Amino acid sequence: MEIESIEPPRVTKARMFRPRIDAKSHVRLITSNAEFDALEEEWNTLLGHTDTSVFQTFEWLRTWWKYFAKPNYRLHIIVFIYEQRIVGIAPLFIERQRVLGLRIFSRLQFIGRGLSDYVDCIIQPGFEQIVLNAFAHYLNANSKQWDVFDVEDVNERSPLVKIFPDMLRNHGINVYQYQGNVCPYINLPTSSEMLLPSLGPTTSYNFKRKFKRLQQGFKAEVETYKEETDDIQRAVAEFSHIHGGRWKSQGYPSAFDDEKHRAFHVEFSCKFARRGWLRIFFLKVNDLPVAVSYSFNYNKRIYMYQSNAHGTDDVMKCSPGFLVRSIAMVDGIEEGMRVFDFLRGDETYKYKEWKAIDSKNYLIRASSPTHMSRPRFMFFLMFELLMKCTVRVKREYYQFRRFNIVKPRTAWEKVRYVGLKITDLFALGYNFIVRHSPFRSIQKLQIERRKWDEEPAPSKELAQRTSDKKPDHSGGS
């Protein structure tokens, strides 16, 4: 790989930093769209050697940046180079919040945040220590550029969760880490004939019964979109109709009412189809689409990005959503997929229908060690808490609408419901404050160290010997 093929950026202290850990390694900073585009070939080469998710692909992140970058966002992609070849990429951007022209805080985040169920660095296997050490050095040496390093939805399988927080702490950077979302998954059998038996007799029986009822009562067929020559724009439009109809019937708005959101999906879906990753399955009843599985087959893993069903009551009694997800699984098994990833959310059906296992996502939040960053970090926390409360109040409003739509409610039931939700809102604020309390973090660390110091030596040796032998519930294929 020729590093010279990447157009060299203007070199300043902020743009080039050679970490002390190894004279053979250095980092480069990508800050323009042209540099981002020029990185595509090297990006894909590195990605081919890793086990990262579909949300770290160039196609996904470059399209996200095109549609969702705001005027106060600046690219900050860090490229890690060892012996003249790229061994790691941290796809970041900086968000600068200002009031009356004054910098309130600068937040360093991963491109794709929000819509990506997993965020992560892209690291060639075997270089995790080198890359993350260089990353920690870089953040410390350039600490005046950022006030908050905000990593949302990084999975427990990632080295960012396993080893990076301690590296940051070793550089005097305060780190707050806690579990956020869960991403349930199931391991797929090696043959499609084994799928239903693996779910148990009850689920297997229900599938056969509902599928038979659907075939007897309606004209049912499956329509698939996965090729570059398919009408992807039409597929996204039909998916948007099902998705929106389902949510609006329960009192919620649809994200696909936003034209920019629809355009994003059309563009990245076309790119995914070109790479052979896209799988959109429609279950059509009497020539009308009633259920959809919108997923991506990547690295032996099916990522179920969305799955919805919306139809008449007699059709919905046949569980078309369950059936279309089964179709996506059978198709994936025949293509050699090994894991079906339901992605974020702990919806009941994932466990009841499929006996899914949780894979945990974490939030890692670090504050810059500079003096000016301390008050800015506090401003950020207040801003973040306000935004979270705003989003939560909006969500609770729509849930209250759904609460009333499902069945008639008495005045007492409504008052009781609102009271419980207000209590939940206060709990949200309290937990947010506790999680970012330096005193609580120090206290927790001291308790853990005290427990370790008091533990007998043989137990420590046993823990160290068996730490790598614990069963892996992360969902890795």
N, C-alpha and C positions, 0 to 999 in steps of 0.2 A: 504494500500500500504506500503510495507516494504522498507524504504529508504536504509536499510542495504543491500538489494539485489543489489544495484548499487555499483560496486567496488570503494571504496573510493580513490580519487586521493591523490597524495602527497600534503601535506598541507604547503603552504607558505603564506606570506602576500598577494601575488598577486592572490592566488587560493582560498582563503577563506576570506570572509568579512562579518561581522555581522553588518547590518545597525542599526542606532540608533533608528529607528522609532518604533521598536517592538521587545522585547526580544524573542518572540515566532518565529520570522522569521529569516532566513539567506539564503545565496545563495551559490551554489556550481558551480564550473567551470569544464566543460568537454573539454579536449584538445587532446584526442586521439581517433582514429577510434574504438578501442575496447570499450572505454567508450561510444562513440556515439551508437554503436550497442547494448550495454547493456541497453540503455535507451529506446529501442523500445516499450516495454510493457507499461511502465509508460507514455511514450509519447502518445500512442494510447488511454490509459485510460483518460488522461487529454483532449485530442482532442475530445473525445466523449461527453464532457460536454460543448463544446464551439461552436461558430458559425463562426469559421475561415474558410478560403477557402481551396480548394483542394491543393493549393500550400504550405500549411503549414503541409501537411501530412508527416509522416516519410518516406514513400515510395518515394515521390517526392524529398525531400531534401537530403536524404541519397544517392540516385542515382545521383543527381546533383553533390554532393561532390565527388563521386567516379570518375566521368568523367571530371569534370571541375576544380578541385582543382589544383593549380599550386605550384611549389616548394616554392614560397614565401608566400603561404597561410598557416595560422595556425588556427585550430579549436579554437573557443572561445564561446562555448555554455554555456549560463548562466541559471542555474536551480534555480528557486525561491521556497523555502520550507517554509511552515507555519504549525506549530504544527505537524511536522514530515510527512507532505504530500506535494507533488508537486502541486503548484497552478499556476505556470507560467514557460514558457520556452522562452528564447530569442535565436533563432538559428543563432548565429553569427560566423564570422571568421575574423581574422586580416590579412590584406595584408601589407607586409613590402616592401617598395621601398628603394633600396640602390644604391649608386653610389660609386665605388671604395671602397666598404666595409662600407661606411658611411651611416647612416640612414637619408634618405631624408624626409620620412614621413611614418607613420603607420596609415592605414585606417581600421576602424571597420565597417564591413558590414554584411548584412544578407545573409546567405546561400541561393542559388537559384537566386541571383540577375541576371538581364538580361533576363533570360528565364521565370522567374515567373512574371505573370501579377500583382500579389499582393504579397507584403512581409508584415510580421507582427509578433508580439509576439503572443504566445499562452497563454491565460489567462483565468482561471476559472471565470465565471461570478460572480460578487460580490467582486472580489479581485483586481479589476483594480487599485484602489488607492494604495493598499498595495504593489502590484508587481511593479508598475511604480515608486513609491517612493523609493523602494529598488533598482530599476534599476538606478535611478538618483543618489542615494547615492553611488552606486557601481562605476559608471562612474567617479564621482568626486573623490572618494578615490583612484581609480586606474588610475588617469589621466595621469601618466607618461608612461603608456603602449600604449596609443593611441594619435594621433594628430587630427584625423578627424573621427567623427561618421557620417556615410553616409547611410541614409535610402532613398532608391529610390523605387517609386511606392507603397507607403502605401496609402490605400484608406481612403476617408473622413469618413467612418463609424468607423474607428479604434480609440481607445483611444490614440494611438500614435500621431494622428493628433489633437484630441480634447483637451487633457490635458497634454501630455508629454512635449511639448516645454516649457510651463510655468514652469514645475517642473525643467527642466534643467536650465532655466534662474535663478530660485531661488537659484541654486547652483553655480552661477557665470559662467555658461557655455554659450558662445555666440551661438545663434541658428539662422540659416537662413532657411526660410520655404517659398516655393512657389508651385503653382500648376504646375503639369507636364502633364502626359497623361490623357485621359478620357477613361472610359470603359462603352460604351453604353449597355443598357439592356432593356428588356421588361418584364412585368409581364404576365405570361401565364394564359389563361383562365382555368377553372376547367374541361372542356371537349374539346376533339379535334374538335368536330363539331363547336365550337364557335371560333376556331382560325382564320379562314379566314374572317368571318363576323366582327371580332374585328379589322381587318386591314383596313376596309373601302371597298366600292364597287369597286373602281378602281383596287386595289391590288388583291382583290378576283377574279375579272373578268380576270385579266392578268394571275393569277395562273391557273385557269381552262382552259383558252385558250391555254396556252403554254403546259400544261400537256396533253391536248387532241391532240395537234399537235405532241408532242413527241410520244404518243401512236399510232397515225395513220401512222406516217412516219417511225418508227423504232421499233425494238424489245427492250423494256425497262424493266429493273428489278432492284431490290434493293438487295444488298448483305451487310450483317451485321457481324461485328466482335465485340464480347463483352465477350465471355466465355474464361476461362483459357485454354480450350482444342482447341480453334480456332487457326489457323495459324497466330499468331500475326506478326511474322517476314515478312510473305508475305504481310500482310495488310500494314505494314509500308513501305515496298518496293513499293507497288502500290501507296500509298499516296505520297511517295517521287517522283514518276514518274509524277503524276499529278501536284503536287506542283512545281516541277522543270520545267516541260514543260510550265506551265503557266507563271512563272517568266522569264524564258529564252526567251520566245516568245516576251517579252516586253523589252528585253535588260538587264535584271537583272541576277545576279548569283543565285544559289540555295544553301541555308544553308545545304541541305542534300547531297551536293557533298562531305561534310566532313564525313568521316567514323565514327569518334568519335560521331558526332551529331546523326547519324543514330543509332548507338549502344545504345546511351542514350535513344532514343525513344523506341527502342525495349524492353529494360530492364524495364523501368518504366511502359510501356504499359502492359507488362506481369504481373507486380505487381498490376496494377490497375484492370486488368481483374480478378485477383485472389480475389480482394476485391469487385468486382461487380460494379466498377466505370466506366470502359471503354466503349465507344460507338463510333465505326467507321462505318459510313454508306457510301457505294459506290453506286452511280447511274451508272448502266452499260447500254450502248447502243450498240446493236448488239454484245453483249458479251465482250465489251471493257469498262473498267471504265473511265468515263469522268468527274465525279464530286465526291467530298468527303466531308463529315463533320466529323472532328476528334474532339470529345468532351468527356467530363467527367461529369457523373451525380453524384453529391455529395451534401449532405445536402439540398435536395429539389431544387438544382440549377444546371442548365446545363451550363457548362463552354465550350464554343466553342473555342477550342484552335487554330484550323485552319479550313478553309473551302475554297476550290479551285475548279475550273473547267477548263478543257482544252480538246478541241475537234475540230472537223471540224466546218466550218462556219455554216452549216445548223443545226448542233446539238446545237451550242452555241446560235443560235437565239431562242431556246426553253428555255433559261435561266436555264441550269441544276444546277448551283450553288444555285439559289433561290429555286429550287425544292428540292434539297437534304437537305437544311437547314430546309425546311418545314417538311420533313420526320423526321428529328431529333427532331423537336419540338413536332410533333404528338406523336412520341414514348415516349418522356419525359413526356408529359401531361398524357398519359395512365399509366405511372409509378409514378405519383404523384408529378412531378417536378412543381415548382411554378414560377421560374425565368429563363429566357434564357439570359445568360451573353455573349455578343459578345467580351468581353475582350478589350485589348488596341487597340486604333485606331479609328479615326473619319471618316472612309470610308463612302462615300455617301450612299451606298446601305443600311447601317444599319438604316438610318433615312428615306430614300425614300421608301424602301420596307416595313420596319417594324415599323416605327415611334418610334424608340428607344429613351430612355432618358439617358442623360449623368450622369455617376457617376465619380467623380473626384479623381484622384490619385495625391498625393503630394510627393515632395522631401523635406526631413528634413536633414539638414546638420549642425553639431555642431563642434566647435573647442575646443580642450582641453584648460583648463585654465592655464596650466603651461607656464613658460616663454619660454622654448625651443620650445614649440609647436607653438608659434606664427609665427616664420619664416617658420617652417615646413608646417603650414597651407597655407602660401603664396606659397611655392613651390608646394603644392598639387594643388592649384587653377591654377597655371600656367600649370602644367602637365595636369590637367583635361581639361582646355581650349584648349590645343594643341590636346589632344585626340578627343575632340568633333569636332574640326575643321577638323581633319583628317578624321573622320567618315563622317562628313557632306560633305566634298569635294568628297569622294568616292561615297556617295549616289547621289550627284548631277551629278557625271559623268555618273552613270547608268540611272538617270532620263533624262539626255541629250540624251543618246542613245535611250531611249524610245521615246523622243520627235521627233527624226528623223525617228524612225521606223513607228510611227502612220501614218504619211503622209509626202510627200516631203515638204521641207522647203526652203525658199529663204535665201540668204546670210544675208539680213537685219534681218529676223526673228531669225536666229541663233545668230547674234550679240546682238540683243535686249534681247533674252532669257539669254544669258551668263551675260549680264550687270545686269539684274534683280537678278540673282542668286548671283552675287558678292555682290550686295547690301544686300541681305538676309544674307550672311555670315558675313558681318560687323555688321548687326543688332544682329546676334547671339552672337558675341563677346561682343557688347555693353551691351546687356541685361544680359549676364553672369556677367560682371563686376558690373553692377548696383545692381543685386540681392545679391551680396556678399560684398557690400560696407557697412561697419559699420556705416558710417555717415548717409546713406540713411535709414538704419534700425532704428537708433535712432530717426531720424527725423520723420519717419512714426509713430513710437510708440508715440512720443510726440504729433503729430497731433491727433491721435486717443484718447489719454488721454484728450487733450484739448477739443475735441468735447464732450467727455463724461462728463467732469466737467461743461461745459457750458449748458448741457441739463437739463431741468427742472426736479425736483425730481419725480413728478408723472410719467413722461415718463420713468425714470429709473425703477421705481417700476413695471410699466406695462411691460417693456422689460424683467425684471427678472421673472415675473409671467408667461409670454408667451413663454419664451425661449425654454421650453420643449414641446411646443404645435405646433411648426412649422411643416408643412408637411414634411414627410421623403421621399426624392428623392434619397436615397442611394442605392436602389435596394435590400434591405434586405427582406428576405422571411418571 
